[in-house]
Amino acid sequence: MKFLYIGTLTIFIADHIIYCTTKSTKVMKQDIHPKYKEVTVNCANCGNSFVTRSTRPTIKVDICNNCHPFYTGKQTLVDTAGRVERFNKRFAKSSAAQAKA
């Protein structure tokens, strides 16, 4: 095995195969990454809270594993901005119009 050094380039020959490597002189920048710390996650639906790690100061979720139908096996309606009520109003109007006809 033969080694040949040319500046930052290293060339070595082993079993009739030539390998080339370079020495990296770049240094990583310091203090550019956000701090990864423990935060509390709060559920808006059931009020459950738990601790996890994140770069954000607090996390607020609409639905968590304690109230999600997939994990609980119970079907619940999660109302976002009154959409269920608006649907029920429109459905009541359309069913009343169909009953008259």
N, C-alpha and C positions, 0 to 999 in steps of 0.2 A: 504494500500500500504506500503510495507516494503522495505527499502533501505539497501544495504550492500556494503560497500566500501572496496576493497582490492587493495591497490596501485593505479594503473591507471584504474582498472576494477571496474565498477559499476554494481551491480546486483539489480534489483528491481522486486517485485512480485505484480501483480495487476490482480484480478479476476482469480486466479489460473494459470496465465501465467507468465513465467519467462522471463525477458528481460535482456540482457547483453549489456553494452556499454563500450567503452574504451575512455580514454582521450588521444588525440594525442598530443605529445610533439614536433613533427617535425615542423620546421619553414621553410617557403618557402625561396629559395635562392633569394638574392637581385641582381638586375642589370644583369640578364642573358637574358632578353628578348630584342629584337631589338626595336629601337625607332619607333613609329608609328606616322608619320608626314604627312603634306600636300605636295603633289607632282603634277607636271604638266604632263599630258599625251599628247603626240604628235602623230598625225596620219601621216604616210609617204605618203599615197595616196592622201589625199585632203588638208593636212596642218592644219586641225582642231586641236585645243588644248583645254583641259579642266582640271580642278583641281579636284583631288580626294585624298584619304589618302592611304598610303602604307608604307611598311618598306624599299622599294627601293628608291634611290634618284631621279631617273627619269624613266619614262616608255615610250617606243616607240612602237607603234602598226602599223601593216601593213594596217589595215582597221578598220574604226570606225563606229558609228551609223549614221553619216552624209553621208557616201559614201557606206554603205553596201546595196546590192540590196534588202535584206529582209525588211529593214526599209524604203528605199526610193521608192521602187516599180519600179526602173529602173534597167535594166540589163546592167552591165558594165563588161568589161574584166579586171581583175586584173592580170597584167603580173608579174610573179615572175621569175627573172633570165632569161628572154628571152625565156620562154617555148612556148609561143604562136608563136613567129617567127620560132622556130625550127619545131614546128608542121606544120606550113604553108609551110616551105621549103620541108619537107618530103612529105606532101600531094601533093605539086606541082610536085615533082619528080615522085610519084606513078601515078598521073593522066596523066602525059606526057607519061609515059611508057605504060599505058593502051590505050592511044589514038593512039600510034604507032602500037599496036598489032591488 
